[in-house]
Amino acid sequence: MKLYYAPGTCALSPHIVALEAGIPIELERVDIRKTPHLTEAGVDFAVINPNLYVPALELDDGSVLTEGTAIVQLIADLKPDAGLVPAFGSPERYRLQSWLNFIATELHKVYSPWLFHPEYGTQAQDVARTKITERLEFAEDHLARSGPFLMGDRFSAADAYLFTIVGWSEFAKIDLAAFPHLRDFMSRVGARPAVRAAMAAEGMKVAA
Ligand SMILES: N[C@@H](CCC(=O)N[C@@H](CS)C(=O)NCC(=O)O)C(=O)O
């Protein structure tokens, strides 16, 4: 399996899940800042994902799966004993999918592009920050009542995704001061060996 990624992007989430599951995964970096987006092997990434975004997972049969929320589930399901996703058909599985979708649509796609493209202007950024803050309040409240992880006592694929997206907060000027449980969550997840290893492999700064 090969994961197409760009450092520090949402592709960190499936990268973490693979390492947490102990699944060897080949990495191929994509330069998403240049047009065309070339992979480090010099391939035009448009051939792999016509939507031009990471993550994309190339399976051993050569087929490609896109969309982070699907990719993390595929990887996690390869190692059920790692407990990164609840069993298919269980009520908990739908709850995990609910979190993945919440993170994708209510957080990920509000941080990016709105806070990563200054050309959208300060009004769009202010609206995005207000919306993100409301959504982080929801996550904070949930972690306070039912944490320490999104699914309770056990780290899951949803935590890898939340960690990845909330990790953009400093750059996006989202203040986490009002969210102590979320800040604890970020420290706790950031200290996990697999998370540190994934970040280091992407050349990201890893906390001491
Ligand atoms: N719907 C996709 C969105 C992925 C996405 O937004 N990827 C960003 C990085 S976080 C990207 O590669 N952007 C480059 C581009 O769109 O050209 C998913 O959830 O996997």
The ligand as an SDF file (V2000), in Angstrom:
LIG
                    3D

 20 19  0  0  0  0  0  0  0  0999 V2000
  -12.2630   15.6120    0.5370 N   0  0  0  0  0  0  0  0  0  0  0  0
  -10.8470   15.3710    0.7140 C   0  0  0  0  0  0  0  0  0  0  0  0
  -10.1410   16.7070    0.9100 C   0  0  0  0  0  0  0  0  0  0  0  0
   -8.6530   16.5240    1.0840 C   0  0  0  0  0  0  0  0  0  0  0  0
   -7.9270   17.8650    1.1570 C   0  0  0  0  0  0  0  0  0  0  0  0
   -8.5320   18.9220    1.3820 O   0  0  0  0  0  0  0  0  0  0  0  0
   -6.5940   17.7990    0.9770 N   0  0  0  0  0  0  0  0  0  0  0  0
   -5.7740   18.9930    0.9480 C   0  0  0  0  0  0  0  0  0  0  0  0
   -4.7010   18.9190    2.0480 C   0  0  0  0  0  0  0  0  0  0  0  0
   -5.3950   18.8940    3.6850 S   0  0  0  0  0  0  0  0  0  0  0  0
   -5.0340   19.0750   -0.3870 C   0  0  0  0  0  0  0  0  0  0  0  0
   -4.3970   18.1260   -0.7970 O   0  0  0  0  0  0  0  0  0  0  0  0
   -5.1310   20.2020   -1.1070 N   0  0  0  0  0  0  0  0  0  0  0  0
   -4.4160   20.4080   -2.3350 C   0  0  0  0  0  0  0  0  0  0  0  0
   -5.2890   20.8440   -3.4740 C   0  0  0  0  0  0  0  0  0  0  0  0
   -6.5330   20.8320   -3.3050 O   0  0  0  0  0  0  0  0  0  0  0  0
   -4.7370   21.1880   -4.5110 O   0  0  0  0  0  0  0  0  0  0  0  0
  -10.6290   14.4340    1.9060 C   0  0  0  0  0  0  0  0  0  0  0  0
  -11.3510   14.5890    2.8910 O   0  0  0  0  0  0  0  0  0  0  0  0
   -9.7480   13.5530    1.8360 O   0  0  0  0  0  0  0  0  0  0  0  0
  1  2  1  0
  2  3  1  0
  2 18  1  0
  3  4  1  0
  4  5  1  0
  5  6  2  0
  5  7  1  0
  7  8  1  0
  8  9  1  0
  8 11  1  0
  9 10  1  0
 11 12  2  0
 11 13  1  0
 13 14  1  0
 14 15  1  0
 15 16  2  0
 15 17  1  0
 18 19  2  0
 18 20  1  0
M  END
$$$$
